[in-house]
């Protein structure tokens, strides 16, 4: 069980929320972050990507960047852009995108639950990315961005959140430039907080949907603070990190597609033959974008044409990880045909989130890359089952939309 507890969030003044809101720190590079924040002194990117406020020659991992983030956080507080609630609350955060709604509870979860497996992982983390957020959280003395958690639907939690949102006005309610609607309620009444935290005690496990590096970094910072305070009671804020916790049934996992820079010395005809020999039925689909319709079917774009690639059902592995479509594509095509042994480090491959659409695969294949592959998305049930089995998905297996808004709530340590 991962205990959920309230906290006194640092969050935007009501008239500043729309300006503060930003995309998560890790979905853009430095130049994109600078462009997004241009002309907006309230953008949360001045905290989450503080290098945009320093000369370009500064290393994005230099101490000056982390100190600038901490300074900007304090400036936002001093100027009234951000404020801190007077007492601990839970928060209800709703996002609506393309007519689909997901409503989660914002609270804090224990670093012990992360350590003991009550909060389940399905991805490996990279040391350098962990180190970045460790320094960021530690220098800012805050979890500046939440972890995106999921849980198997619980009727009591759902009923309580619906009741509160029906009877209370939100703190914020606006639609951003990506046409995503963000609505936030503060659950401030002690009885309501107790009811929600009690309902979560019936949730045996939570699952990291997005934010493996943030959760690992928050955990490391919490352990570091415990070392610095050997007489800690366990109730200090550094023993907890901030999360938005959604029912799995409301979440949609999108495809995470691949583009490759060359044909590894093959002609198109040789490539087609190798794909057939790997167990796929290859069918030309024409110039119109073709999306895989079912698991173990892929689509491929090459030289202006789309193709479907359906794997022989007898060749689908029984192992949960090897049966994932990203694993099948890697093991049967990308490694043996394109000689891409480690997709995390090979510069000949890149990854395109499903939110960008099939048109982005065409654009990449016709500009800086050569060929594109689209996969059928993983389901939430697959993700949770794999995490329950203590197994790890391949890199770039899942893409969640909408992304959590950054800047609407911060947890001070």
C-alpha positions as CSV (number, residue, x, y, z in Angstrom):
1,X,0.0,0.0,0.0
2,X,1.3,3.4,-1.0
3,X,0.0,5.9,1.6
4,X,-1.2,9.2,0.1
5,X,-1.0,12.3,2.3
6,X,-1.9,16.0,1.8
7,X,0.7,18.8,1.5
8,X,0.7,22.6,1.4
9,X,1.3,23.1,-2.3
10,X,3.2,26.0,-3.8
11,X,1.0,27.0,-6.8
12,X,0.2,29.9,-9.0
13,X,-1.9,32.9,-8.0
14,X,-5.3,32.4,-9.7
15,X,-4.7,35.1,-12.3
16,X,-1.2,33.7,-13.2
17,X,-1.9,30.0,-13.6
18,X,-2.3,30.0,-17.4
19,X,1.0,31.9,-17.8
20,X,2.9,29.7,-15.4
21,X,1.8,26.4,-16.9
22,X,4.4,24.7,-19.0
23,X,5.1,21.3,-20.5
24,X,7.3,18.9,-18.5
25,X,11.0,19.7,-18.5
26,X,12.0,16.5,-20.5
27,X,9.8,16.9,-23.6
28,X,11.8,19.7,-25.1
29,X,15.4,20.8,-25.7
30,X,17.0,24.0,-24.5
31,X,16.2,26.0,-27.6
32,X,12.6,24.8,-27.7
33,X,12.3,25.7,-24.0
34,X,13.6,29.2,-24.6
35,X,11.2,29.7,-27.5
36,X,8.2,28.5,-25.4
37,X,9.1,30.9,-22.6
38,X,9.9,33.9,-24.8
39,X,8.1,37.0,-23.6
40,X,6.6,35.2,-20.6
41,X,8.4,36.0,-17.4
42,X,6.0,33.8,-15.5
43,X,6.6,30.6,-17.4
44,X,7.5,27.7,-15.2
45,X,10.3,26.9,-17.7
46,X,12.3,29.6,-15.9
47,X,12.4,27.1,-13.0
48,X,12.3,23.7,-14.7
49,X,14.7,24.7,-17.5
50,X,16.6,27.6,-15.9
51,X,19.4,27.4,-18.4
52,X,17.2,29.5,-20.7
53,X,18.0,32.4,-18.4
54,X,21.8,32.0,-18.7
55,X,24.2,32.5,-21.6
56,X,24.1,29.6,-24.1
57,X,27.8,28.7,-23.4
58,X,26.7,27.5,-19.9
59,X,26.6,23.8,-19.5
60,X,23.0,22.8,-18.9
61,X,24.2,20.6,-16.0
62,X,26.4,23.4,-14.4
63,X,25.8,24.4,-10.8
64,X,24.8,27.9,-12.1
65,X,21.7,26.3,-13.8
66,X,20.4,24.7,-10.6
67,X,21.1,27.8,-8.5
68,X,19.3,29.9,-11.1
69,X,16.3,27.5,-10.8
70,X,16.2,28.0,-7.0
71,X,16.6,31.8,-7.4
72,X,13.8,31.9,-9.9
73,X,11.5,29.8,-7.6
74,X,12.1,32.3,-4.7
75,X,11.6,35.2,-7.1
76,X,8.2,33.8,-8.2
77,X,7.2,33.5,-4.6
78,X,8.4,37.0,-3.7
79,X,6.6,38.5,-6.7
80,X,3.3,36.7,-6.0
81,X,3.5,34.6,-9.1
82,X,3.4,31.6,-6.8
83,X,2.0,31.3,-3.4
84,X,1.9,28.5,-0.7
85,X,-1.3,27.2,0.7
86,X,-1.6,27.8,4.4
87,X,-2.5,24.2,5.3
88,X,-2.0,20.8,3.8
89,X,-4.6,19.8,1.2
90,X,-5.1,17.1,-1.4
91,X,-5.9,18.4,-4.9
92,X,-8.0,17.1,-7.7
93,X,-6.6,17.7,-11.2
94,X,-8.6,17.1,-14.3
95,X,-7.4,17.2,-17.9
96,X,-9.5,17.1,-21.0
97,X,-8.0,16.5,-24.4
98,X,-9.8,15.6,-27.6
99,X,-12.9,15.0,-25.6
100,X,-11.2,12.4,-23.3
101,X,-11.1,13.2,-19.6
102,X,-8.7,12.0,-16.9
103,X,-9.1,13.1,-13.3
104,X,-6.4,12.4,-10.7
105,X,-5.6,13.2,-7.1
106,X,-2.5,15.3,-6.3
107,X,-0.8,14.3,-3.1
108,X,2.4,13.0,-1.7
109,X,3.5,9.4,-1.6
110,X,6.3,7.9,0.6
111,X,9.8,7.2,-0.6
112,X,9.5,3.9,1.3
113,X,6.6,2.8,-0.9
114,X,8.9,3.4,-3.9
115,X,11.7,1.4,-2.2
116,X,9.5,-1.5,-1.1
117,X,7.7,-1.9,-4.5
118,X,4.2,-0.6,-3.5
119,X,4.9,1.9,-6.2
120,X,5.8,-0.2,-9.2
121,X,8.3,0.6,-12.0
122,X,8.4,-0.6,-15.6
123,X,11.4,1.3,-17.0
124,X,15.1,1.6,-16.3
125,X,16.5,5.1,-15.6
126,X,19.7,6.7,-17.0
127,X,22.3,7.8,-14.4
128,X,22.9,11.2,-16.0
129,X,19.1,12.0,-16.1
130,X,18.7,11.0,-12.5
131,X,21.6,13.1,-11.5
132,X,20.2,16.1,-13.2
133,X,16.8,16.0,-11.3
134,X,18.5,15.1,-8.0
135,X,20.5,18.3,-8.2
136,X,17.5,20.3,-9.4
137,X,15.2,19.0,-6.6
138,X,17.9,19.3,-4.0
139,X,19.0,22.8,-4.9
140,X,15.4,24.1,-5.2
141,X,14.5,22.2,-2.0
142,X,11.4,21.1,-3.7
143,X,9.8,18.5,-6.0
144,X,9.2,20.9,-8.8
145,X,7.3,18.5,-11.0
146,X,5.0,15.6,-10.1
147,X,5.3,11.9,-11.0
148,X,2.4,10.5,-13.1
149,X,1.0,7.5,-11.2
150,X,-1.8,5.1,-12.1
151,X,-3.8,2.6,-10.0
152,X,-6.4,0.0,-10.8
153,X,-9.8,1.8,-10.7
154,X,-11.3,2.1,-7.2
155,X,-15.0,3.0,-7.0
156,X,-14.7,4.8,-3.6
157,X,-11.9,7.1,-4.8
158,X,-13.9,7.9,-8.0
159,X,-17.1,8.7,-6.0
160,X,-15.2,11.0,-3.6
161,X,-13.5,13.0,-6.3
162,X,-16.8,13.3,-8.3
163,X,-18.6,14.5,-5.2
164,X,-16.0,17.1,-4.4
165,X,-15.8,18.5,-7.9
166,X,-19.5,18.7,-8.2
167,X,-19.9,20.7,-5.0
168,X,-17.0,23.0,-5.2
169,X,-15.6,25.7,-7.5
170,X,-12.1,25.0,-9.0
171,X,-9.0,27.1,-8.2
172,X,-8.2,27.1,-11.9
173,X,-10.0,26.2,-15.1
174,X,-8.5,27.1,-18.4
175,X,-7.5,25.7,-21.8
176,X,-3.9,25.9,-22.9
177,X,-2.4,26.5,-26.3
178,X,-2.5,22.8,-27.2
179,X,-6.2,22.8,-26.6
180,X,-5.9,20.8,-23.3
181,X,-8.2,21.9,-20.6
182,X,-6.8,22.0,-17.0
183,X,-9.0,22.2,-13.9
184,X,-7.7,22.1,-10.4
185,X,-9.7,21.8,-7.1
186,X,-8.1,22.1,-3.6
187,X,-9.6,19.6,-1.1
188,X,-9.2,21.6,2.0
189,X,-11.8,20.2,4.4
190,X,-10.3,17.8,7.0
191,X,-13.1,15.2,6.7
192,X,-12.8,15.1,2.9
193,X,-9.0,14.7,3.0
194,X,-9.4,11.9,5.5
195,X,-12.0,10.1,3.4
196,X,-9.8,10.3,0.3
197,X,-6.6,9.2,2.1
198,X,-8.6,6.3,3.6
199,X,-10.0,5.3,0.2
200,X,-6.4,5.1,-1.1
201,X,-5.5,2.7,1.7
202,X,-7.6,0.2,-0.2
203,X,-5.4,0.6,-3.3
204,X,-2.7,-2.1,-3.0
205,X,-0.3,-0.8,-5.6
206,X,0.4,2.2,-7.7
207,X,2.3,2.2,-11.0
208,X,4.6,4.8,-12.5
209,X,3.1,5.7,-15.9
210,X,5.4,8.6,-16.6
211,X,8.2,10.1,-14.6
212,X,10.6,7.3,-13.8
213,X,13.5,9.7,-13.5
214,X,11.6,12.2,-11.4
215,X,10.5,9.5,-9.0
216,X,14.0,8.0,-8.7
217,X,15.5,11.4,-8.2
218,X,12.9,12.4,-5.5
219,X,13.6,9.1,-3.8
220,X,17.4,9.8,-3.8
221,X,16.9,13.3,-2.5
222,X,14.8,11.9,0.3
223,X,17.4,9.3,1.2
224,X,20.1,12.1,1.1
225,X,18.1,14.2,3.5
226,X,17.6,11.3,5.9
227,X,21.4,10.9,6.0
228,X,21.7,14.6,6.7
229,X,19.1,14.4,9.5
230,X,19.8,11.0,11.2
231,X,17.2,11.7,13.9
232,X,14.4,12.1,11.3
233,X,10.9,11.0,12.5
234,X,9.6,9.9,9.1
235,X,7.0,12.7,9.1
236,X,9.2,15.3,7.4
237,X,8.3,16.4,3.9
238,X,11.5,15.0,2.5
239,X,10.2,11.5,3.2
240,X,7.5,12.0,0.5
241,X,7.4,13.1,-3.1
242,X,4.6,14.6,-5.1
243,X,2.5,12.7,-7.6
244,X,-0.7,12.9,-9.6
245,X,-2.6,9.6,-9.2
246,X,-5.0,8.6,-11.9
247,X,-7.3,5.6,-12.3
248,X,-5.9,3.4,-15.0
249,X,-9.2,3.1,-16.8
250,X,-9.1,6.8,-17.7
251,X,-5.6,6.7,-19.2
252,X,-4.7,6.2,-22.8
253,X,-1.2,4.9,-23.9
254,X,-0.2,6.1,-27.3
255,X,2.2,4.4,-29.7
256,X,6.0,5.2,-29.5
257,X,7.3,4.9,-33.1
258,X,10.7,4.5,-34.6
259,X,12.6,6.2,-37.5
260,X,15.9,4.9,-38.9
261,X,18.6,6.9,-40.7
262,X,19.5,4.4,-43.5
263,X,18.7,0.9,-44.9
264,X,22.0,-0.6,-43.6
265,X,23.3,-1.3,-47.1
266,X,20.1,-3.0,-48.3
267,X,18.1,-2.0,-51.4
268,X,14.4,-1.7,-50.7
269,X,13.9,-5.1,-52.4
270,X,16.5,-6.8,-50.2
271,X,14.9,-5.1,-47.2
272,X,11.4,-6.4,-48.1
273,X,12.8,-9.9,-48.5
274,X,14.5,-9.9,-45.1
275,X,11.3,-8.7,-43.4
276,X,9.4,-11.5,-45.0
277,X,12.1,-14.0,-43.9
278,X,11.7,-12.7,-40.4
279,X,8.1,-13.9,-40.3
280,X,6.1,-10.9,-41.5
281,X,3.4,-10.8,-44.1
282,X,4.3,-7.6,-46.0
283,X,1.5,-5.8,-47.8
284,X,1.7,-2.5,-49.7
285,X,-1.0,0.0,-48.5
286,X,-0.4,2.9,-50.8
287,X,0.4,6.6,-50.1
288,X,-2.3,7.2,-47.5
289,X,-0.9,6.8,-43.9
290,X,-1.5,3.4,-42.5
291,X,-1.8,2.7,-38.8
292,X,-1.5,-0.7,-37.3
293,X,-4.9,-2.1,-36.4
294,X,-4.0,-4.8,-33.9
295,X,-1.2,-6.1,-31.7
296,X,1.7,-7.7,-33.7
297,X,0.9,-5.7,-36.8
298,X,3.3,-2.9,-37.7
299,X,3.3,-0.3,-40.5
300,X,6.3,0.9,-42.4
301,X,6.9,4.0,-44.5
302,X,9.6,4.0,-47.2
303,X,10.0,6.0,-50.4
304,X,6.5,7.5,-50.4
305,X,4.7,4.2,-49.7
306,X,3.1,2.7,-46.6
307,X,3.2,-1.1,-45.9
308,X,1.6,-3.3,-43.3
309,X,3.8,-5.9,-41.5
310,X,1.8,-8.7,-39.8
311,X,3.8,-11.2,-37.8
312,X,2.9,-14.8,-38.1
313,X,0.9,-15.6,-34.9
314,X,2.9,-18.8,-34.4
315,X,6.0,-16.6,-33.9
316,X,4.7,-14.4,-31.1
317,X,6.8,-15.1,-28.0
318,X,5.1,-16.2,-24.8
319,X,7.3,-14.1,-22.6
320,X,5.5,-10.8,-21.6
321,X,8.4,-8.6,-22.5
322,X,9.5,-10.3,-25.8
323,X,5.8,-10.3,-26.9
324,X,5.6,-6.5,-26.7
325,X,5.5,-5.0,-30.2
326,X,8.5,-2.8,-29.5
327,X,10.4,-5.9,-28.6
328,X,9.3,-7.8,-31.6
329,X,10.3,-5.0,-33.9
330,X,13.7,-4.7,-32.2
331,X,14.5,-8.4,-32.1
332,X,13.2,-9.3,-35.6
333,X,13.9,-6.2,-37.7
334,X,15.9,-3.4,-36.1
335,X,18.8,-5.6,-34.7
336,X,19.2,-8.3,-37.4
337,X,18.4,-6.2,-40.4
338,X,19.5,-2.7,-39.5
339,X,22.2,-3.8,-37.0
340,X,20.8,-1.6,-34.2
341,X,21.9,-3.5,-31.1
342,X,21.2,-0.8,-28.4
343,X,18.4,1.6,-29.4
344,X,19.2,3.7,-26.3
345,X,22.7,4.7,-27.7
346,X,22.6,4.1,-31.5
347,X,22.5,7.5,-33.2
348,X,20.9,5.9,-36.3
349,X,17.6,5.5,-34.6
350,X,15.2,8.1,-33.2
351,X,11.8,7.9,-31.5
352,X,8.6,9.7,-32.3
353,X,5.7,9.9,-29.8
354,X,2.3,9.0,-31.1
355,X,0.9,12.5,-30.4
356,X,2.9,13.8,-33.3
357,X,0.9,11.5,-35.7
358,X,1.9,9.5,-38.7
359,X,2.6,12.6,-40.7
360,X,5.6,13.2,-38.5
361,X,7.0,9.8,-39.5
362,X,6.6,10.8,-43.1
363,X,8.3,14.1,-42.5
364,X,11.3,12.5,-40.7
365,X,11.7,9.7,-43.3
366,X,11.8,12.3,-46.0
367,X,14.1,14.8,-44.2
368,X,16.8,13.6,-41.7
369,X,15.9,9.9,-41.7
370,X,15.2,7.2,-44.3
371,X,12.5,4.8,-43.1
372,X,9.8,4.8,-40.4
373,X,8.0,2.1,-38.4
374,X,4.7,2.6,-36.4
375,X,3.7,0.2,-33.7
376,X,0.5,-0.7,-32.0
377,X,0.3,0.9,-28.5
378,X,0.8,-1.0,-25.2
379,X,-2.3,-1.3,-23.0
380,X,-2.5,-0.1,-19.4
381,X,-3.2,-3.6,-18.3
382,X,-0.1,-4.9,-20.1
383,X,2.0,-2.1,-18.4
384,X,0.6,-3.0,-14.9
385,X,1.0,-6.7,-15.4
386,X,4.6,-6.3,-16.4
387,X,5.3,-4.1,-13.4
388,X,3.6,-6.6,-11.2
389,X,6.0,-9.3,-12.5
390,X,9.0,-7.1,-11.7
391,X,9.9,-6.9,-15.3
392,X,11.2,-4.0,-17.3
393,X,9.9,-2.8,-20.6
394,X,12.2,-1.8,-23.5
395,X,13.1,1.9,-23.7
396,X,10.6,4.1,-25.4
397,X,7.7,1.7,-25.0
398,X,4.9,4.1,-23.9
399,X,3.8,7.6,-24.6
400,X,1.1,9.3,-22.5
401,X,-1.1,12.2,-23.5
402,X,-2.0,14.7,-22.2
403,X,1.2,15.4,-20.4
404,X,0.9,16.7,-16.9
405,X,1.0,20.5,-16.7
406,X,4.1,21.7,-14.9
407,X,4.0,24.6,-12.4
408,X,0.4,24.1,-11.1
409,X,1.7,22.5,-7.9
410,X,5.1,22.2,-6.2
411,X,6.1,20.3,-3.1
412,X,8.6,22.0,-0.8
413,X,10.9,19.7,1.1
